[in-house]
Amino acid sequence: MEHREQVSYAWREAITDAEVSSLHAAAFDHADEVEPWTERLERHSLGWVTARRGDALIGFCNVVTDGGRHAFLIDTSVHPDRQGTGIGRELVTPAIEACRAAPVEWLHVDFEEDLGPFYMTEGLFRRTTAGILRV
């Protein structure tokens, strides 16, 4: 029988720039260059959720805030080897709960069309009209 290691989730857990950069690169299929994640998170985030299997970071999502009633769910990432296993929903759910415990009234998310079924599942988000501009 195969031993399956548990996935652990945490709110505002310490992370390293290298591990989040590597996960983000794998999840979004771009070059693996170390970015200043810890600085960004401390400056702009209400918080973030991590998913780990052992010591390995396999999932991450970030909640940035305007300092008032609006927050934005961004950078939801699950390692490609673990996508489709429910980790994404397990990341988003505590992020929503943390917003409910904060002075946040609205949690926004945008996504590519193919991710609509994930974000629009019952209990998560509802569709709105929005705009975006690549600058």
Protein Blocks (a to p, Z undefined) as FASTA:
>chain_A
ZZdddddddehiacdfklmmmmmmmmnopadddddfklmmmmmpgbdcdddehjbcfbdc
ddddehiabccdehiacdfklgonlmmmmmmmmmmmmmmmmmcfbdcddddfklmmmmmp
ghiacddddddddZZ
